[in-house]
Amino acid sequence: MSPRVRAAAAAAAALLVVLGSAAPATAATPYTVPPVAGTLKPYNISSVYVAGVSSGGYMATQLHVAYSGRIKGAAVFAAGPYYCAQYNASRALNACGDNLWSTQLSSLKSYTSLWSGYGWIDPPSQLSGDPVYVFHGDNDSTVKKSVTDDLVSYYQHFGASVSYNAASSAGHAWVTPYGTGGCTATASPFLNDCGTDPQNAMFAKLYGSVSARNTGPLTGSLIRFDQNTFAVNGFAAGLSMGASGFAYVPSGCASGQSCRLLVALHGCAQGYNAVGTAFVDRANLNQYADTNKTVVLYPQATASAVNPYGCWDWWGYLGYTNYPIKGGPQLESLMNMIRRLAP
């Protein structure tokens, strides 16, 4: 095992120590729909957005920044600025989780402009005016508030319209009315109930307005699809991605109505192989998708030798220096899914 691979594995292990245990948590909401085997197919998609938490939050920003011409807005829970780790596992821990080191925000802005000039990412001018919703909990010691503050500053530097919720007492988690954990907890499945509904504010920010969520039986279908089809190497496990991903498709979207697409990225130890469909069922996204004409794509990362806790690759654990730019293995695999759903 190379020194970089060992460092990446150690970083993932250290991150989970901070996160807490990852015991399976598969209980579903009263309104969940069982997944059915299927394939991703094109829908009448008008625009694409991305949301994520923790490693999924970092991955969401990578996707948004690299493909800002295609991704029209982002919602980020408990994460920091683009390219924060700079292909360095120690930086991922000490600058992008803890704040023992600086995030080097000015350098991250410079990399963004430089890489755009090379054509490695879309022009950051396309971030200007994009809606961005950012959430950080007071009891989140996994990603310190100053790190998330720098995410907000990063987006504002490039002209994005940012709404920042830093008033919650939440721990390190995705906060949802269907959470199984207490508000201040940092524990599996990292779905916390704080008696609030951040997704309402999130969708209102991304879409400009939002209809009340469906609190009754869901009307759409949850599709379980083969991620190998979309992996750039044809082998999802080789990219630390699960064999299966999920997509929730409201009935109106299935019948050809114009809909939006939201890509929802789970955090470390929160994918299907760790907690079942807990994030898919309880993130409070399908309920809003039903009433706001939105297809929700749930790609899945999974554990591997270099990624023992199923994080998304936001620090380069796969060993590819291009992980945060166009052509990055996981990033491009996600784009293949998006291109199928929204051609």
C-alpha positions as CSV (number, residue, x, y, z in Angstrom):
1,M,0.0,0.0,0.0
2,S,1.5,3.3,-1.1
3,P,2.1,6.1,1.5
4,R,-0.7,8.2,0.0
5,V,-3.1,5.3,0.1
6,R,-2.2,4.6,3.7
7,A,-2.7,8.3,4.5
8,A,-6.1,8.3,2.8
9,A,-7.2,5.2,4.7
10,A,-6.0,6.7,8.0
11,A,-7.8,10.0,7.3
12,A,-11.1,8.1,6.6
13,A,-10.6,6.1,9.9
14,A,-9.9,9.3,11.8
15,L,-13.0,11.0,10.3
16,L,-15.2,8.1,11.5
17,V,-13.7,8.2,15.0
18,V,-15.0,11.8,15.1
19,L,-18.3,10.9,13.5
20,G,-19.1,8.1,15.9
21,S,-20.3,4.6,15.4
22,A,-21.9,3.4,12.2
23,A,-24.3,0.8,13.3
24,P,-26.9,0.0,10.7
25,A,-30.1,2.0,10.8
26,T,-32.7,0.8,8.3
27,A,-36.0,2.0,9.8
28,A,-38.1,3.7,7.1
29,T,-40.5,6.6,7.4
30,P,-44.2,5.8,7.3
31,Y,-44.4,7.2,3.8
32,T,-41.5,5.4,2.2
33,V,-41.9,3.4,-1.0
34,P,-40.0,0.1,-1.6
35,P,-37.4,0.3,-4.3
36,V,-38.0,-1.5,-7.5
37,A,-35.3,-2.7,-9.9
38,G,-35.0,-0.5,-12.9
39,T,-32.8,1.7,-15.0
40,L,-32.3,5.5,-15.2
41,K,-34.1,7.0,-18.2
42,P,-34.4,10.5,-19.6
43,Y,-37.0,12.8,-18.1
44,N,-38.2,16.3,-19.0
45,I,-35.7,18.0,-16.7
46,S,-35.6,21.8,-16.8
47,S,-32.7,22.3,-14.4
48,V,-30.3,20.4,-12.1
49,Y,-29.3,21.1,-8.5
50,V,-27.2,19.3,-6.0
51,A,-27.3,18.8,-2.2
52,G,-25.1,16.9,0.2
53,V,-23.9,16.5,3.8
54,S,-20.4,16.1,5.2
55,S,-18.3,14.3,2.5
56,G,-21.4,14.6,0.3
57,G,-21.4,18.3,1.0
58,Y,-17.8,18.6,-0.2
59,M,-18.7,16.4,-3.2
60,A,-21.8,18.6,-3.9
61,T,-19.6,21.7,-4.1
62,Q,-17.1,19.9,-6.4
63,L,-19.9,19.0,-8.7
64,H,-21.4,22.5,-8.6
65,V,-18.1,24.3,-9.2
66,A,-16.7,21.9,-11.9
67,Y,-20.0,21.9,-13.8
68,S,-21.5,25.3,-12.9
69,G,-22.8,25.6,-16.5
70,R,-25.0,22.6,-15.8
71,I,-25.6,22.7,-12.0
72,K,-27.8,25.7,-11.2
73,G,-27.5,25.7,-7.4
74,A,-26.4,23.8,-4.3
75,A,-27.3,23.0,-0.7
76,V,-24.5,22.1,1.6
77,F,-24.8,20.7,5.1
78,A,-21.7,20.5,7.3
79,A,-18.9,21.0,4.8
80,G,-16.3,23.5,3.7
81,P,-15.0,25.2,0.5
82,Y,-14.1,23.7,-2.8
83,Y,-10.7,21.9,-3.0
84,C,-10.2,22.5,0.7
85,A,-8.1,19.3,1.1
86,Q,-5.8,20.0,-1.8
87,Y,-5.1,16.3,-2.4
88,N,-3.8,15.9,1.1
89,A,-5.3,13.7,3.8
90,S,-3.8,15.7,6.6
91,R,-5.3,18.9,5.3
92,A,-8.7,17.1,5.1
93,L,-8.5,16.5,8.8
94,N,-6.8,19.6,10.1
95,A,-8.0,22.3,7.8
96,C,-11.3,21.0,6.4
97,G,-12.7,19.3,9.4
98,D,-10.9,20.8,12.3
99,N,-9.6,24.4,12.1
100,L,-6.1,23.7,13.4
101,W,-4.8,24.7,10.0
102,S,-6.1,27.5,7.7
103,T,-8.3,26.5,4.8
104,Q,-6.1,28.8,2.6
105,L,-9.2,30.3,1.2
106,S,-7.4,32.8,-1.0
107,S,-5.5,29.9,-2.6
108,L,-8.7,28.0,-3.2
109,K,-10.2,31.0,-5.0
110,S,-7.0,31.3,-7.1
111,Y,-7.1,27.6,-8.1
112,T,-10.7,28.0,-9.2
113,S,-9.9,30.9,-11.5
114,L,-6.7,29.2,-12.8
115,W,-8.3,25.9,-13.5
116,S,-11.2,27.6,-15.3
117,G,-8.6,29.1,-17.6
118,Y,-7.3,25.6,-18.4
119,G,-10.8,24.4,-19.1
120,W,-10.6,21.9,-16.2
121,I,-13.8,23.4,-14.7
122,D,-16.5,25.7,-15.9
123,P,-16.0,29.4,-15.7
124,P,-16.7,30.5,-12.1
125,S,-18.6,33.5,-13.5
126,Q,-21.4,31.0,-14.0
127,L,-21.7,30.7,-10.2
128,S,-22.7,34.3,-10.1
129,G,-26.4,34.5,-9.0
130,D,-26.6,30.8,-8.3
131,P,-28.7,30.0,-5.2
132,V,-26.7,28.3,-2.5
133,Y,-28.1,27.1,0.9
134,V,-25.6,26.3,3.6
135,F,-26.3,24.7,7.0
136,H,-24.1,24.3,10.0
137,G,-25.0,23.2,13.5
138,D,-23.7,24.7,16.7
139,N,-22.8,21.2,18.1
140,D,-21.0,20.1,15.0
141,S,-17.4,19.6,16.1
142,T,-16.6,17.4,13.1
143,V,-16.6,20.3,10.7
144,K,-15.9,23.5,12.6
145,K,-18.0,26.5,11.9
146,S,-15.1,28.5,10.7
147,V,-14.6,26.0,7.9
148,T,-18.2,26.3,6.8
149,D,-17.9,30.1,7.1
150,D,-15.1,29.8,4.5
151,L,-17.5,27.9,2.2
152,V,-19.9,30.8,2.4
153,S,-17.1,33.3,1.7
154,Y,-15.9,31.2,-1.2
155,Y,-19.3,31.2,-2.9
156,Q,-19.9,34.9,-2.2
157,H,-16.5,35.7,-3.7
158,F,-17.8,34.3,-7.0
159,G,-21.1,36.0,-6.8
160,A,-23.4,33.2,-5.6
161,S,-26.5,34.1,-3.6
162,V,-26.0,32.4,-0.3
163,S,-28.5,31.7,2.5
164,Y,-26.6,30.6,5.7
165,N,-28.4,28.8,8.5
166,A,-25.9,28.6,11.4
167,A,-28.5,29.0,14.2
168,S,-29.3,25.3,14.8
169,S,-28.1,23.4,17.8
170,A,-27.5,20.3,15.5
171,G,-24.6,18.0,15.7
172,H,-22.8,16.7,12.6
173,A,-25.7,15.4,10.6
174,W,-28.4,16.0,7.9
175,V,-31.2,17.7,9.9
176,T,-34.7,16.4,8.9
177,P,-38.1,16.1,10.6
178,Y,-37.8,12.3,10.0
179,G,-34.5,12.1,11.8
180,T,-33.9,9.2,14.3
181,G,-31.2,11.0,16.3
182,G,-31.5,13.8,18.8
183,C,-30.7,17.3,17.5
184,T,-27.3,17.6,19.1
185,A,-26.1,14.0,18.3
186,T,-23.3,13.0,16.1
187,A,-24.0,9.3,15.6
188,S,-25.3,6.9,12.9
189,P,-27.3,7.3,10.8
190,F,-26.5,11.1,11.0
191,L,-30.1,12.1,10.5
192,N,-31.1,14.4,13.3
193,D,-34.5,15.7,14.3
194,C,-34.3,19.3,15.6
195,G,-38.0,20.0,15.4
196,T,-37.3,22.1,12.3
197,D,-37.6,21.6,8.5
198,P,-34.5,22.9,6.8
199,Q,-35.5,21.3,3.6
200,N,-38.3,23.9,3.3
201,A,-35.8,26.7,3.4
202,M,-33.5,24.8,1.2
203,F,-36.0,24.3,-1.6
204,A,-37.3,27.8,-1.3
205,K,-33.7,29.1,-1.8
206,L,-32.9,26.8,-4.7
207,Y,-36.2,27.2,-6.5
208,G,-37.3,30.6,-5.5
209,S,-40.5,29.3,-3.9
210,V,-41.7,25.9,-2.5
211,S,-44.9,24.1,-2.1
212,A,-45.6,22.3,1.2
213,R,-44.3,18.8,1.4
214,N,-46.4,15.7,1.0
215,T,-47.1,14.3,4.5
216,G,-49.2,11.4,3.2
217,P,-48.3,8.4,1.1
218,L,-45.8,9.2,-1.6
219,T,-47.1,9.1,-5.1
220,G,-43.9,8.3,-7.0
221,S,-41.6,5.3,-7.5
222,L,-38.2,4.6,-6.0
223,I,-35.9,3.0,-8.6
224,R,-32.9,0.9,-7.7
225,F,-30.4,1.0,-10.6
226,D,-27.0,-0.4,-11.5
227,Q,-24.2,2.2,-10.9
228,N,-21.7,0.1,-12.9
229,T,-23.4,1.4,-16.0
230,F,-22.4,4.9,-15.2
231,A,-19.0,4.4,-13.6
232,V,-16.2,5.7,-15.9
233,N,-14.3,2.5,-15.5
234,G,-17.5,0.3,-15.8
235,F,-16.8,-1.0,-12.2
236,A,-18.3,1.0,-9.5
237,A,-16.6,-0.8,-6.7
238,G,-13.2,0.2,-8.1
239,L,-14.2,3.8,-7.6
240,S,-15.5,3.1,-4.0
241,M,-19.1,3.4,-5.3
242,G,-21.9,1.0,-4.5
243,A,-23.3,-1.5,-7.0
244,S,-26.7,0.2,-6.7
245,G,-27.9,3.7,-6.6
246,F,-31.5,5.1,-6.2
247,A,-33.7,7.6,-7.8
248,Y,-37.1,8.8,-6.6
249,V,-39.4,9.7,-9.5
250,P,-42.8,11.5,-8.8
251,S,-45.7,10.2,-10.9
252,G,-45.9,13.6,-12.7
253,C,-42.3,13.5,-13.8
254,A,-42.7,9.9,-14.9
255,S,-45.6,11.0,-17.1
256,G,-43.6,13.7,-18.9
257,Q,-44.2,16.8,-16.9
258,S,-41.4,19.3,-16.7
259,C,-39.4,18.6,-13.6
260,R,-36.2,19.6,-11.9
261,L,-33.5,17.2,-10.9
262,L,-31.9,17.2,-7.4
263,V,-28.7,15.1,-6.8
264,A,-28.6,14.1,-3.1
265,L,-25.2,13.0,-1.7
266,H,-25.0,11.2,1.6
267,G,-22.1,11.6,4.1
268,C,-19.5,9.1,5.4
269,A,-21.0,6.0,6.9
270,Q,-24.4,7.0,5.6
271,G,-24.6,5.1,2.3
272,Y,-26.8,2.1,1.5
273,N,-24.2,-0.5,2.6
274,A,-23.8,1.2,6.0
275,V,-27.4,2.3,6.9
276,G,-29.7,0.8,4.3
277,T,-32.1,3.3,2.8
278,A,-32.2,5.5,5.9
279,F,-30.9,8.6,4.0
280,V,-33.1,7.9,1.0
281,D,-36.2,7.5,3.2
282,R,-35.6,10.1,5.9
283,A,-33.8,13.0,4.2
284,N,-37.2,14.7,3.7
285,L,-36.5,15.1,0.0
286,N,-39.0,12.7,-1.6
287,Q,-41.8,14.4,0.3
288,Y,-40.9,17.8,-1.3
289,A,-40.1,16.2,-4.6
290,D,-43.7,14.9,-4.8
291,T,-45.2,18.4,-4.5
292,N,-42.4,20.4,-6.3
293,K,-42.0,18.3,-9.5
294,T,-38.5,17.0,-8.7
295,V,-36.7,13.8,-9.5
296,V,-34.2,13.0,-6.7
297,L,-31.0,11.0,-7.6
298,Y,-29.3,9.2,-4.7
299,P,-25.9,8.0,-5.9
300,Q,-24.1,5.7,-3.4
301,A,-20.5,5.6,-2.2
302,T,-19.3,2.5,-0.4
303,A,-16.4,1.3,1.7
304,S,-13.2,0.1,0.2
305,A,-9.5,-0.4,1.2
306,V,-8.7,3.2,0.7
307,N,-12.1,4.5,2.0
308,P,-13.2,2.2,4.9
309,Y,-16.2,4.3,5.8
310,G,-17.8,5.0,2.5
311,C,-17.0,8.7,2.1
312,W,-17.2,10.5,-1.2
313,D,-13.8,11.4,-2.6
314,W,-13.2,15.0,-1.7
315,W,-9.5,14.6,-0.7
316,G,-8.1,12.3,-3.4
317,Y,-8.2,8.9,-1.6
318,L,-8.6,7.1,-5.0
319,G,-5.1,8.5,-5.9
320,Y,-6.3,10.7,-8.8
321,T,-5.1,14.3,-8.7
322,N,-8.1,15.2,-11.0
323,Y,-10.7,14.2,-8.4
324,P,-12.3,17.7,-8.1
325,I,-12.3,18.6,-11.8
326,K,-13.9,17.5,-15.0
327,G,-12.9,13.9,-15.7
328,G,-12.4,13.0,-12.0
329,P,-13.6,9.4,-11.7
330,Q,-16.4,9.8,-9.1
331,L,-17.3,13.3,-10.4
332,E,-17.6,12.1,-14.0
333,S,-19.6,9.0,-12.9
334,L,-22.1,11.3,-11.2
335,M,-22.3,13.4,-14.4
336,N,-23.0,10.3,-16.4
337,M,-26.1,9.7,-14.2
338,I,-27.1,13.3,-14.6
339,R,-26.7,13.2,-18.4
340,R,-28.9,10.1,-18.6
341,L,-31.7,11.7,-16.5
342,A,-31.4,15.2,-18.0
343,P,-30.0,14.8,-21.6
